[in-house]
Amino acid sequence: MVFARPFHLAWLLLSLLAGGASASAAPATWSADNGNGTYTNPIFYDEFSDPDLIRVGDWFYMTGTTMHAVPGLPVLRSRDLVNWEFVSYAMPSFPEGPEYRLEDGKDMYGQGIWAPVLRHHAGRFHIFANINERGLHVFTAEDAAGPWTHTVIDRNLHDLSVLFDDDGRVWAVFNYNEVRLVELEPDLSGVVEGSERVIIPAGNGMGEGHHFYRIDGRYYIISANYAPVGRMQAARAERLDGPWETVAISASETMGFQRGWWENGVGQRSPIPTDASGFSAHKPGDNELGAVPLHQGGIVRTAGGEWWGFSMMDLKSIGRTTFLSPVTWHEGWPYFGLPGNLGRSPRTWRKPQVDAQVQPHAPYVRSDDFAAPALQPVWQWNHEPEEGRWSLRQRPGHLRLHALPAAGFLHARNTLTQRVVGPEATATVVLDAGGLRPGDVAGLGLLNMPAAWLAVVQSGETRALRWYSQAGEDHVDVPLPASRIHLRVRGDHDQDLARFAWSADGRTFQDIGEPVRLPYQLKTFQGTRYALFAFNQEGREGGHADFDGFDLVEPLADRSRNVPYGQSVTVSNLGDGSVAAVHALGVLHPVQADSEPARTAAARFRVHDRGAGQVALEALDGSGFLTVVGIGLSADVRLLPEHPVDSRFMWQDLLRGEFMLLSMKTHRYLGILPGSGEPYGADRPGPRPDRKDGTVMRWSAAAPD
């Protein structure tokens, strides 16, 4: 197996620079804020699925699904919907039960806490969330920082949403396709007997993951549908019992992301395969949508009256993560998108207008030197940990994991995890294996199904370094040069691939094993996770492993040079490889990359920064600026004197030199029909997943005259 794309240049730089890097020397982690009044989706480049979001005063609050990971139900807050900070976990631990603790061969994979509802009413925060087959759990706090109280309603309400109505009654909607309504008791102790009924019959396009609102006297329900592909639906009515109308409010929006590799062998209810024959991953077609398009989210209004949409997207091995969209009300419906391009969302757009001045930041510190008295909040345990069998105090500056008996990595208790980060990242941990005993296995893993890991394995008095891939039951052993070893995994999550490496000195790393495929799977409904683990495979309690620091490096997180402000560039189209050039008739048109016009000043453009993420492109042949006339049809991109709106484009950074230009006049994208030879227009709604529909381009520095 080989990487579909050769290791990015960033990997080369990483290998040269990051060998002994500390957390403070690592590049910045992903922040959606571009620092110029705009943001670029996704809001997080790690998993944050099933988001629910509200505003309380000048603050926005959000929570999301955590399944079997604990602590669960993170609560984040933000002043501007773009920069978020961690506040608390509403669920610090799971209830009692062996399935929550990976005991007696039981687990909660695919059965954890999911699809939470966040509400604020009468001075209190409320989170409602199901644990599969274990009722509706309600978490309540006066302060989002906690403490949170926990009660259980003995009823499962699939993908519910809750509305505290104006008359004091409390309603919940739930179910898939057929939308059902039930009243909750005022004290949230249960459902009102006899109140359940169908309000939207099956066959009206509604899905699941509902978000329930009352806006200007009307009831609205926003839901996600995945059949046959992902989209967002909305329903509205004057009364709870209808009649209800339904429309789609966001569809086809992938922002140029494709479906990732898909694991066929495990589903939500299926057992974990016992050998490699149970796994079977495949790559979907280049333009198969699946559940990738924006889905499962809702809307929120700022204090100044702007409306914004939030939703998630299935983002390959990252998992499901959160996106932010401007909302345009049209004929009483809250469409995601901009006037002139409803239902489609920009990848880069201006930030919400709020009073606060917020500096760009990420919600978590991802690296951890384990010197603090507590773990960084980015960490979560795989199922409930066994207290007293892990420590930050037994050896200061280290995370100590005691090896507990387990059948294998996926059932190893006290496995500490955090989400992988995209689009590319490298995680390095230092392991001291001196405390291991016979039968112990300890190291750095990728928690997924199938899983993979790099660990020190002790057999009798002998220790070896082992790479293991569950997908093929493959392993590679090398002699362990010392008890202290550096373990590394670097992932290209656009390609759903990762590779392990090791080093004795932290400077020179050697690859081990083959690149590991990271498919998305519906056993856990989660993306891949980094995992620090120790277990004993001989059925007894073993020794201990000491982890000395975890460093995460994200080579593409710094996007400050991705837009070539002030530079002269040539622009090629990913759809057919053509180069954009000025035609003698004063329009922009494609020419062959090896043609004479492609080597002239007519195919060179200076990128002018016009502030707030907007650019103007000036042709270096002196003919003027790219300017959109009319409604932006083919040949409506002209070369004219600069206009303050018609010549402005919002640069859409797709990373690695790829980009789109969103016309500030039409709110649609510059593009061509590939291979047609037609002049450019500014009427394209958005890119296909394969980015070859004529809207996605690549820039390169123009050759000097």
C-alpha positions as CSV (number, residue, x, y, z in Angstrom):
1,M,0.0,0.0,0.0
2,V,1.3,3.5,-0.8
3,F,0.1,7.0,-0.3
4,A,-2.1,8.2,-3.1
5,R,-0.3,11.5,-3.0
6,P,3.4,11.5,-2.2
7,F,4.2,12.9,1.2
8,H,3.4,16.6,1.2
9,L,6.4,19.0,1.5
10,A,5.1,19.7,5.0
11,W,6.1,16.1,6.0
12,L,9.7,16.8,4.8
13,L,9.9,20.0,6.8
14,L,8.4,18.2,9.7
15,S,11.0,15.5,9.6
16,L,13.7,18.1,9.5
17,L,12.3,20.4,12.1
18,A,10.0,18.6,14.5
19,G,12.1,15.7,15.8
20,G,12.8,17.2,19.2
21,A,10.1,19.9,19.1
22,S,8.3,20.8,22.3
23,A,4.7,21.8,22.5
24,S,5.6,25.5,22.5
25,A,7.6,25.2,19.3
26,A,4.8,23.4,17.3
27,P,2.9,25.2,14.6
28,A,-0.4,26.7,15.4
29,T,-3.5,24.4,15.6
30,W,-6.4,25.0,13.2
31,S,-8.4,28.2,13.9
32,A,-11.2,29.1,11.5
33,D,-10.5,32.8,12.1
34,N,-8.4,34.2,9.2
35,G,-7.6,37.4,11.2
36,N,-9.0,39.7,8.6
37,G,-12.7,39.7,9.5
38,T,-13.4,36.4,7.8
39,Y,-13.5,32.8,8.7
40,T,-12.8,29.6,6.7
41,N,-14.8,26.4,7.3
42,P,-14.7,24.0,9.0
43,I,-15.0,25.8,12.3
44,F,-13.0,22.9,13.9
45,Y,-10.8,20.6,11.9
46,D,-11.5,17.8,14.3
47,E,-14.7,15.9,15.1
48,F,-17.6,17.8,16.6
49,S,-20.7,16.0,15.5
50,D,-24.5,16.7,16.0
51,P,-23.9,20.3,17.1
52,D,-26.6,22.2,18.9
53,L,-26.0,25.9,19.5
54,I,-27.9,28.7,21.3
55,R,-27.3,32.3,22.3
56,V,-27.6,33.5,25.9
57,G,-27.0,37.3,26.1
58,D,-23.8,38.1,24.3
59,W,-22.5,34.5,24.4
60,F,-23.1,31.6,22.2
61,Y,-23.0,28.1,23.6
62,M,-22.6,24.7,21.9
63,T,-22.5,21.0,22.6
64,G,-22.2,17.9,20.6
65,T,-22.2,14.1,20.5
66,T,-19.4,12.1,22.3
67,M,-20.8,8.5,22.1
68,H,-18.6,6.2,24.3
69,A,-15.9,8.8,25.1
70,V,-15.8,10.3,28.6
71,P,-16.0,12.9,30.0
72,G,-18.8,13.6,27.6
73,L,-21.0,16.4,26.3
74,P,-18.5,19.2,26.0
75,V,-19.9,22.7,26.4
76,L,-18.1,25.4,24.5
77,R,-18.8,29.1,24.3
78,S,-18.0,31.9,21.9
79,R,-18.6,35.6,21.4
80,D,-18.5,35.5,17.6
81,L,-19.5,31.9,16.5
82,V,-16.1,31.4,15.0
83,N,-13.7,31.3,18.0
84,W,-14.7,28.9,20.7
85,E,-13.4,28.1,24.1
86,F,-14.0,25.1,26.3
87,V,-16.2,25.6,29.4
88,S,-17.0,22.2,30.9
89,Y,-18.1,18.6,30.3
90,A,-21.8,18.2,31.3
91,M,-21.3,14.5,31.7
92,P,-18.1,13.9,33.7
93,S,-18.7,10.1,33.9
94,F,-21.0,7.3,32.7
95,P,-23.5,5.5,35.0
96,E,-22.6,2.2,36.6
97,G,-22.5,-0.9,34.4
98,P,-19.8,-3.2,32.9
99,E,-20.6,-2.1,29.3
100,Y,-19.5,1.5,30.2
101,R,-16.2,0.1,31.5
102,L,-15.2,-2.5,28.9
103,E,-15.7,-5.2,31.5
104,D,-17.1,-8.8,31.1
105,G,-16.5,-8.5,27.3
106,K,-19.1,-5.7,27.0
107,D,-18.8,-2.3,25.4
108,M,-20.7,0.8,24.5
109,Y,-19.2,1.2,21.0
110,G,-22.1,2.7,18.9
111,Q,-24.3,2.9,21.9
112,G,-23.1,5.9,23.8
113,I,-24.6,9.4,24.3
114,W,-25.6,11.2,21.1
115,A,-27.5,14.0,19.4
116,P,-27.8,16.3,22.4
117,V,-30.2,19.3,22.7
118,L,-28.9,22.4,24.4
119,R,-31.4,24.9,25.7
120,H,-31.5,27.8,28.2
121,H,-34.7,28.6,30.1
122,A,-35.6,30.5,33.3
123,G,-31.9,31.1,34.1
124,R,-30.8,27.5,33.7
125,F,-28.9,25.5,31.0
126,H,-30.4,22.2,29.9
127,I,-28.9,19.4,27.8
128,F,-31.1,16.5,26.7
129,A,-29.5,13.5,25.2
130,N,-30.2,9.8,24.7
131,I,-28.0,6.9,25.6
132,N,-29.1,4.1,23.3
133,E,-31.7,1.8,25.1
134,R,-31.0,3.6,28.4
135,G,-33.4,6.4,28.3
136,L,-33.3,10.2,27.9
137,H,-30.7,11.8,30.1
138,V,-31.2,15.4,31.3
139,F,-28.3,17.6,32.5
140,T,-29.0,20.9,34.2
141,A,-26.9,23.8,35.5
142,E,-27.2,27.4,36.4
143,D,-23.8,28.1,35.0
144,A,-22.4,26.5,31.8
145,A,-19.2,25.8,33.8
146,G,-21.2,23.6,36.1
147,P,-21.9,21.8,38.3
148,W,-24.4,19.8,36.2
149,T,-27.1,17.8,37.8
150,H,-28.2,14.6,36.1
151,T,-31.6,12.9,35.8
152,V,-33.0,10.2,33.6
153,I,-36.4,10.0,31.8
154,D,-37.4,6.4,31.2
155,R,-38.1,7.0,27.6
156,N,-36.0,7.0,24.4
157,L,-36.8,9.9,22.1
158,H,-34.8,9.4,18.9
159,D,-32.9,12.5,17.8
160,L,-35.1,14.8,19.8
161,S,-35.3,18.6,20.1
162,V,-36.9,20.5,22.9
163,L,-38.9,23.8,22.8
164,F,-39.8,25.8,25.9
165,D,-42.9,27.5,24.5
166,D,-44.2,31.0,25.2
167,D,-47.1,29.6,27.3
168,G,-44.7,27.7,29.7
169,R,-45.3,24.3,28.2
170,V,-42.4,22.1,27.2
171,W,-42.5,20.2,23.9
172,A,-40.2,17.7,22.2
173,V,-40.1,16.5,18.6
174,F,-38.4,13.3,17.6
175,N,-38.3,10.4,15.2
176,Y,-37.2,9.9,11.6
177,N,-39.3,10.7,8.5
178,E,-42.6,10.7,10.6
179,V,-42.1,13.6,13.0
180,R,-43.7,13.0,16.4
181,L,-44.5,15.5,19.2
182,V,-44.7,14.8,22.9
183,E,-45.1,17.2,25.9
184,L,-42.7,17.0,28.8
185,E,-43.6,17.6,32.4
186,P,-42.7,21.2,33.5
187,D,-40.1,19.9,35.9
188,L,-38.6,17.7,33.1
189,S,-39.3,14.6,35.1
190,G,-41.0,12.7,32.3
191,V,-43.5,12.9,29.4
192,V,-47.1,13.9,29.8
193,E,-49.1,10.8,29.4
194,G,-51.3,10.8,26.3
195,S,-49.6,13.8,24.7
196,E,-47.7,12.0,22.0
197,R,-48.9,12.3,18.4
198,V,-47.7,12.6,14.8
199,I,-47.5,16.1,13.5
200,I,-45.7,15.6,10.2
201,P,-46.6,12.3,8.5
202,A,-44.0,10.2,6.8
203,G,-43.2,11.1,3.2
204,N,-42.8,14.8,3.6
205,G,-39.0,14.9,3.3
206,M,-38.2,15.3,7.0
207,G,-35.4,13.4,8.5
208,E,-33.9,13.3,12.0
209,G,-31.6,15.3,14.2
210,H,-34.3,17.9,14.7
211,H,-33.9,21.5,15.9
212,F,-37.1,23.0,17.2
213,Y,-37.8,26.8,17.3
214,R,-40.5,29.4,17.7
215,I,-39.7,32.4,15.6
216,D,-41.9,35.4,15.1
217,G,-45.0,33.4,16.1
218,R,-44.3,30.4,13.8
219,Y,-43.0,27.0,14.7
220,Y,-40.0,25.7,12.8
221,I,-38.3,22.3,12.7
222,I,-35.0,21.9,11.0
223,S,-33.9,18.4,10.4
224,A,-31.2,16.3,8.6
225,N,-32.0,13.7,5.9
226,Y,-29.5,11.2,4.5
227,A,-31.9,9.5,2.1
228,P,-30.8,9.2,-0.6
229,V,-28.1,11.8,0.2
230,G,-27.4,14.4,2.9
231,R,-29.3,17.6,3.0
232,M,-31.2,19.9,5.4
233,Q,-34.9,20.1,5.6
234,A,-37.2,22.7,7.3
235,A,-40.8,22.6,8.3
236,R,-43.0,25.4,9.5
237,A,-46.5,25.9,10.9
238,E,-48.7,28.4,12.7
239,R,-49.8,25.8,15.2
240,L,-48.2,22.7,16.6
241,D,-50.7,20.4,15.0
242,G,-50.2,22.0,11.6
243,P,-50.7,22.2,8.8
244,W,-47.0,21.9,8.3
245,E,-45.1,22.9,5.1
246,T,-41.7,21.5,4.3
247,V,-38.8,22.5,2.0
248,A,-35.1,21.8,1.7
249,I,-32.9,24.7,2.9
250,S,-29.4,23.4,2.2
251,A,-28.5,20.8,-0.4
252,S,-25.5,19.5,-2.4
253,E,-23.1,21.6,-0.3
254,T,-19.8,19.6,0.1
255,M,-17.5,22.6,-0.2
256,G,-15.3,20.5,-2.5
257,F,-14.9,17.6,0.0
258,Q,-15.3,14.0,-1.2
259,R,-16.6,11.0,0.7
260,G,-13.8,9.2,2.4
261,W,-12.9,5.5,2.5
262,W,-15.8,3.5,3.9
263,E,-15.7,0.4,6.1
264,N,-18.3,-2.1,5.0
265,G,-17.6,-4.7,7.6
266,V,-18.9,-3.1,10.8
267,G,-22.2,-1.3,11.5
268,Q,-23.8,0.1,14.6
269,R,-25.3,-3.2,15.8
270,S,-22.6,-5.6,14.4
271,P,-20.0,-7.2,16.6
272,I,-16.4,-6.2,16.3
273,P,-14.7,-8.5,13.8
274,T,-12.5,-11.1,15.4
275,D,-10.1,-11.2,12.4
276,A,-9.1,-9.3,9.3
277,S,-11.7,-11.1,7.1
278,G,-14.4,-9.1,8.9
279,F,-13.2,-5.8,7.4
280,S,-13.7,-4.6,3.9
281,A,-13.2,-0.9,3.0
282,H,-13.9,0.7,-0.3
283,K,-13.5,4.2,-1.9
284,P,-16.8,5.7,-3.0
285,G,-17.0,7.3,-6.4
286,D,-15.4,10.7,-6.9
287,N,-18.8,12.5,-6.9
288,E,-20.9,10.3,-4.7
289,L,-22.5,12.5,-2.1
290,G,-23.6,10.1,0.6
291,A,-24.1,11.9,3.9
292,V,-21.3,14.4,3.2
293,P,-23.4,17.5,2.2
294,L,-24.2,19.8,5.1
295,H,-26.7,18.2,7.4
296,Q,-27.9,18.0,11.0
297,G,-27.9,21.5,12.4
298,G,-30.0,24.5,13.1
299,I,-30.0,28.3,13.2
300,V,-29.2,31.0,15.7
301,R,-29.7,34.8,15.8
302,T,-27.0,37.3,17.0
303,A,-27.9,40.1,19.3
304,G,-27.7,42.4,16.3
305,G,-30.3,40.4,14.4
306,E,-28.1,38.4,12.0
307,W,-29.1,34.8,11.4
308,W,-26.5,32.1,11.1
309,G,-26.7,28.4,10.4
310,F,-24.6,25.6,11.9
311,S,-24.4,22.0,10.6
312,M,-22.1,19.1,10.3
313,M,-20.4,17.3,7.4
314,D,-18.9,13.8,7.2
315,L,-15.3,14.7,6.7
316,K,-13.5,11.4,5.9
317,S,-11.3,10.0,8.7
318,I,-11.7,13.2,10.7
319,G,-15.3,12.2,11.4
320,R,-18.2,14.6,11.5
321,T,-17.3,18.2,12.1
322,T,-19.0,21.6,12.3
323,F,-19.6,24.3,9.7
324,L,-20.9,27.8,9.9
325,S,-23.2,29.3,7.2
326,P,-24.8,32.7,6.6
327,V,-28.6,32.4,6.6
328,T,-30.9,34.3,4.2
329,W,-34.6,34.5,5.0
330,H,-36.6,34.1,1.7
331,E,-40.3,33.9,1.6
332,G,-40.4,33.0,5.3
333,W,-37.8,30.2,5.1
334,P,-34.2,30.3,6.6
335,Y,-32.1,29.2,3.7
336,F,-28.4,28.5,4.3
337,G,-26.5,30.6,1.8
338,L,-26.4,34.1,0.3
339,P,-28.9,36.1,-1.8
340,G,-28.5,34.8,-5.3
341,N,-27.2,31.4,-4.2
342,L,-29.6,30.0,-1.7
343,G,-29.0,26.5,-0.4
344,R,-25.2,26.7,-0.9
345,S,-22.7,28.0,1.7
346,P,-19.4,29.7,1.2
347,R,-16.3,28.1,2.6
348,T,-14.9,31.5,3.5
349,W,-17.1,34.4,4.5
350,R,-17.2,37.4,6.7
351,K,-17.5,36.8,10.4
352,P,-20.7,37.5,12.3
353,Q,-21.1,41.2,13.3
354,V,-20.8,41.3,17.1
355,D,-19.7,43.9,19.5
356,A,-16.8,41.9,20.9
357,Q,-13.3,42.0,19.4
358,V,-12.1,38.4,19.5
359,Q,-8.5,37.3,18.7
360,P,-8.2,34.1,16.7
361,H,-7.9,31.0,18.9
362,A,-8.7,27.3,19.1
363,P,-10.9,25.7,21.7
364,Y,-8.2,23.3,23.0
365,V,-4.5,23.0,23.7
366,R,-3.8,19.7,22.0
367,S,-0.3,19.0,23.1
368,D,0.3,18.0,26.7
369,D,3.5,17.6,28.7
370,F,1.5,15.9,31.6
371,A,3.1,18.3,34.1
372,A,-0.2,19.9,35.2
373,P,-2.3,18.3,38.0
374,A,-5.1,17.5,35.5
375,L,-5.3,16.4,31.9
376,Q,-5.9,19.0,29.2
377,P,-9.7,19.0,28.5
378,V,-9.0,17.8,24.9
379,W,-8.4,14.3,26.3
380,Q,-11.2,11.8,26.7
381,W,-11.1,8.2,27.9
382,N,-12.3,5.3,25.7
383,H,-15.2,4.3,28.0
384,E,-15.2,4.9,31.8
385,P,-11.6,4.7,33.2
386,E,-10.7,2.6,36.3
387,E,-9.7,5.1,38.9
388,G,-6.4,4.4,40.7
389,R,-5.0,2.6,37.7
390,W,-3.8,5.8,36.0
391,S,-2.0,8.8,37.4
392,L,-0.3,12.1,36.7
393,R,1.3,12.1,40.2
394,Q,3.0,8.8,40.6
395,R,5.8,10.0,38.3
396,P,5.5,13.8,38.0
397,G,5.6,15.1,34.4
398,H,4.4,11.7,33.1
399,L,1.1,10.0,32.4
400,R,1.3,6.6,34.0
401,L,-1.1,3.9,32.7
402,H,-1.2,0.6,34.5
403,A,-1.7,-2.4,32.3
404,L,-5.0,-4.1,32.9
405,P,-6.1,-7.4,31.3
406,A,-7.7,-7.1,27.9
407,A,-8.3,-9.3,24.9
408,G,-6.9,-6.6,22.7
409,F,-6.5,-2.9,21.9
410,L,-10.2,-2.1,21.4
411,H,-11.0,-3.5,24.8
412,A,-8.1,-2.1,26.7
413,R,-9.3,-0.1,29.7
414,N,-7.9,3.3,30.6
415,T,-7.1,4.2,27.0
416,L,-6.7,7.9,26.7
417,T,-7.8,9.5,23.5
418,Q,-8.2,12.7,21.6
419,R,-9.5,13.4,18.1
420,V,-7.2,13.4,15.1
421,V,-6.9,16.8,13.5
422,G,-7.0,17.6,9.8
423,P,-6.1,18.0,7.1
424,E,-2.6,16.8,8.0
425,A,-1.1,16.3,11.5
426,T,1.7,14.5,13.2
427,A,1.4,13.2,16.8
428,T,4.5,12.2,18.8
429,V,4.7,10.7,22.3
430,V,7.7,9.6,24.4
431,L,7.2,6.2,26.1
432,D,9.2,4.9,28.9
433,A,8.6,1.1,28.9
434,G,10.8,0.3,31.8
435,G,7.8,-0.6,34.0
436,L,6.3,-3.2,31.7
437,R,5.9,-6.8,32.8
438,P,5.4,-10.0,30.8
439,G,2.3,-9.9,28.6
440,D,2.1,-6.0,28.6
441,V,1.5,-4.0,25.4
442,A,1.8,-0.2,25.6
443,G,2.1,2.5,23.0
444,L,0.4,4.9,20.6
445,G,-2.6,3.8,18.7
446,L,-5.2,4.9,16.1
447,L,-8.6,4.1,17.6
448,N,-10.8,3.1,14.7
449,M,-12.3,0.0,13.3
450,P,-10.1,-1.4,12.0
451,A,-7.5,-0.2,14.5
452,A,-3.7,0.2,14.3
453,W,-0.9,0.8,16.8
454,L,2.8,1.0,17.5
455,A,3.7,-0.3,20.9
456,V,6.3,-1.9,23.1
457,V,5.4,-5.6,23.6
458,Q,7.0,-7.5,26.5
459,S,7.2,-11.3,26.1
460,G,8.9,-12.9,29.1
461,E,12.0,-10.8,29.7
462,T,12.2,-9.6,26.1
463,R,10.9,-6.4,24.7
464,A,10.2,-5.5,21.1
465,L,8.7,-2.7,19.2
466,R,5.7,-3.8,17.2
467,W,3.6,-2.2,14.5
468,Y,0.2,-3.8,14.2
469,S,-2.7,-3.2,11.7
470,Q,-6.0,-4.9,12.5
471,A,-7.2,-4.6,8.8
472,G,-4.7,-7.2,7.6
473,E,-3.7,-8.8,10.9
474,D,-0.2,-7.6,9.9
475,H,2.6,-6.8,12.3
476,V,6.2,-5.9,12.1
477,D,8.6,-6.4,15.1
478,V,12.0,-4.7,15.5
479,P,14.3,-5.0,18.5
480,L,13.8,-2.3,21.1
481,P,17.0,-0.2,21.3
482,A,16.1,1.3,24.7
483,S,13.3,1.4,27.2
484,R,12.7,5.0,26.4
485,I,11.3,5.4,22.8
486,H,9.7,8.1,20.7
487,L,6.5,6.9,18.9
488,R,5.0,8.9,16.0
489,V,2.1,8.8,13.7
490,R,1.5,11.2,10.8
491,G,-1.8,11.4,9.0
492,D,-3.0,12.7,5.7
493,H,-6.7,12.8,6.5
494,D,-7.6,14.0,3.0
495,Q,-6.3,10.7,1.8
496,D,-7.5,8.7,4.8
497,L,-4.0,7.4,5.4
498,A,-1.5,7.4,8.3
499,R,2.0,6.1,8.8
500,F,3.8,5.2,12.0
501,A,7.5,5.9,12.8
502,W,9.8,5.6,15.8
503,S,13.0,7.1,17.1
504,A,15.5,6.3,19.8
505,D,16.7,9.9,20.1
506,G,13.7,12.0,19.0
507,R,15.6,13.4,16.1
508,T,15.9,10.7,13.5
509,F,12.7,8.8,12.8
510,Q,12.3,5.5,11.0
511,D,9.1,4.4,9.3
512,I,7.7,1.1,10.4
513,G,5.0,-1.1,8.7
514,E,2.8,0.0,5.9
515,P,0.6,3.1,5.5
516,V,-2.6,2.5,7.4
517,R,-6.0,3.0,5.8
518,L,-8.4,5.0,8.0
519,P,-11.9,4.4,6.8
520,Y,-15.1,5.9,8.3
521,Q,-17.4,3.4,9.9
522,L,-20.8,3.2,11.5
523,K,-19.9,1.1,14.5
524,T,-19.0,4.1,16.5
525,F,-20.1,7.0,14.2
526,Q,-16.8,8.6,15.0
527,G,-13.6,9.5,13.2
528,T,-10.2,8.2,14.1
529,R,-8.6,9.0,17.5
530,Y,-5.1,9.1,18.8
531,A,-4.8,6.7,21.7
532,L,-2.3,6.2,24.5
533,F,-2.8,2.7,25.9
534,A,-1.4,-0.1,28.1
535,F,-2.9,-3.5,28.5
536,N,-1.9,-7.1,29.4
537,Q,-2.7,-9.7,26.9
538,E,-2.1,-12.7,29.2
539,G,-5.2,-12.1,31.4
540,R,-3.7,-10.5,34.4
541,E,-2.7,-7.1,35.8
542,G,0.7,-6.1,34.5
543,G,3.1,-3.3,35.0
544,H,2.9,0.3,33.9
545,A,3.8,2.5,31.0
546,D,4.9,6.1,31.5
547,F,4.2,8.6,28.7
548,D,6.4,11.7,28.7
549,G,4.6,14.4,26.7
550,F,2.3,14.3,23.7
551,D,3.1,16.8,20.9
552,L,0.8,17.5,17.9
553,V,2.0,19.4,14.9
554,E,-0.3,20.6,12.1
555,P,1.7,21.7,9.1
556,L,-1.3,23.3,7.2
557,A,-2.8,25.1,10.2
558,D,-1.0,28.4,9.3
559,R,-2.9,29.7,6.3
560,S,-1.3,33.2,6.4
561,R,0.5,32.7,3.1
562,N,-2.3,30.9,1.3
563,V,-3.7,34.0,-0.4
564,P,-1.0,35.5,-2.7
565,Y,-1.7,39.2,-1.8
566,G,0.4,41.6,-3.9
567,Q,1.8,38.8,-6.1
568,S,1.5,38.2,-9.8
569,V,0.0,34.8,-10.5
570,T,-1.1,32.5,-13.2
571,V,-4.4,30.6,-12.7
572,S,-5.1,27.1,-14.0
573,N,-8.5,25.3,-13.8
574,L,-8.6,21.9,-12.2
575,G,-11.5,20.9,-14.5
576,D,-9.5,20.7,-17.7
577,G,-6.0,22.1,-16.9
578,S,-6.6,25.3,-18.9
579,V,-5.1,28.6,-18.0
580,A,-7.2,31.7,-17.6
581,A,-6.3,34.5,-20.0
582,V,-7.6,37.8,-21.3
583,H,-9.3,37.5,-24.7
584,A,-9.0,40.3,-27.3
585,L,-12.8,40.8,-26.9
586,G,-12.3,41.9,-23.3
587,V,-13.5,38.7,-21.6
588,L,-11.7,36.0,-19.5
589,H,-11.4,32.7,-21.3
590,P,-9.5,29.4,-21.0
591,V,-6.4,28.7,-23.1
592,Q,-4.2,25.6,-23.4
593,A,-1.6,25.5,-20.8
594,D,1.2,25.0,-23.4
595,S,-0.1,27.6,-25.8
596,E,1.5,30.9,-26.6
597,P,-1.3,33.1,-24.9
598,A,-0.6,31.2,-21.7
599,R,2.9,32.6,-21.6
600,T,2.0,36.2,-22.1
601,A,1.0,39.0,-19.8
602,A,-2.6,38.3,-20.7
603,A,-2.4,35.2,-18.5
604,R,-0.9,37.0,-15.5
605,F,-2.8,38.7,-12.8
606,R,-1.9,40.8,-9.8
607,V,-3.8,39.9,-6.6
608,H,-4.8,43.1,-4.8
609,D,-5.9,42.9,-1.1
610,R,-9.2,44.9,-0.7
611,G,-9.7,44.0,2.9
612,A,-12.2,41.7,4.7
613,G,-11.0,38.7,2.7
614,Q,-11.8,40.3,-0.7
615,V,-9.4,40.6,-3.6
616,A,-9.3,42.3,-7.0
617,L,-7.5,40.7,-9.9
618,E,-5.7,43.0,-12.3
619,A,-4.6,41.7,-15.7
620,L,-0.9,42.5,-16.3
621,D,-1.5,43.2,-20.0
622,G,-3.1,46.5,-18.9
623,S,-6.7,45.7,-19.9
624,G,-8.2,46.2,-16.4
625,F,-9.6,44.2,-13.5
626,L,-11.8,41.1,-13.6
627,T,-15.3,42.5,-13.3
628,V,-18.7,40.8,-13.3
629,V,-21.4,42.4,-15.4
630,G,-25.1,41.4,-15.8
631,I,-26.0,38.3,-13.9
632,G,-22.6,36.7,-14.4
633,L,-23.3,34.4,-17.3
634,S,-20.5,33.1,-19.5
635,A,-18.7,36.1,-21.1
636,D,-19.9,38.3,-18.2
637,V,-16.5,38.4,-16.6
638,R,-14.9,41.4,-18.4
639,L,-11.7,43.4,-18.1
640,L,-12.8,46.9,-17.0
641,P,-11.7,49.7,-14.6
642,E,-12.0,48.5,-11.0
643,H,-15.5,48.7,-9.4
644,P,-16.0,48.6,-5.6
645,V,-18.4,45.6,-5.8
646,D,-18.4,44.1,-9.3
647,S,-14.6,43.7,-9.3
648,R,-14.4,42.2,-5.8
649,F,-14.2,38.5,-5.1
650,M,-14.1,36.6,-1.7
651,W,-11.1,34.3,-2.0
652,Q,-12.1,30.7,-1.0
653,D,-9.0,29.0,0.3
654,L,-9.1,25.2,-0.4
655,L,-5.5,24.7,0.8
656,R,-2.4,23.5,-1.1
657,G,-2.8,26.3,-3.7
658,E,-6.4,25.4,-4.7
659,F,-9.0,28.1,-4.4
660,M,-12.3,29.5,-5.7
661,L,-13.4,33.1,-6.3
662,L,-16.8,34.1,-5.0
663,S,-18.2,37.1,-6.8
664,M,-19.4,39.8,-4.4
665,K,-22.0,40.8,-7.0
666,T,-23.6,37.5,-7.8
667,H,-22.6,35.4,-4.7
668,R,-21.7,32.7,-7.1
669,Y,-18.3,31.4,-8.3
670,L,-16.1,32.2,-11.2
671,G,-16.0,29.2,-13.5
672,I,-16.2,27.5,-16.9
673,L,-17.6,24.3,-18.3
674,P,-14.4,22.3,-18.6
675,G,-13.4,21.4,-22.1
676,S,-16.0,23.7,-23.7
677,G,-13.7,26.7,-24.5
678,E,-16.5,29.0,-23.3
679,P,-15.5,32.3,-21.6
680,Y,-15.7,32.5,-17.8
681,G,-18.9,33.4,-16.0
682,A,-19.7,34.1,-12.3
683,D,-22.8,31.9,-12.1
684,R,-21.6,28.6,-10.6
685,P,-23.4,27.6,-7.4
686,G,-20.4,25.7,-5.9
687,P,-17.9,22.9,-6.5
688,R,-18.5,19.2,-7.1
689,P,-16.7,16.9,-4.6
690,D,-14.0,16.1,-7.2
691,R,-13.4,19.8,-7.8
692,K,-13.3,19.3,-11.6
693,D,-16.5,21.1,-12.5
694,G,-14.7,24.3,-13.5
695,T,-15.1,26.3,-10.3
696,V,-11.9,25.2,-8.5
697,M,-8.6,26.7,-9.6
698,R,-4.9,26.6,-8.7
699,W,-2.6,29.5,-8.5
700,S,1.1,29.7,-9.0
701,A,3.6,32.5,-9.0
702,A,3.9,34.0,-12.5
703,A,7.1,33.6,-14.3
704,P,9.1,36.9,-14.6
705,D,9.0,38.6,-18.0
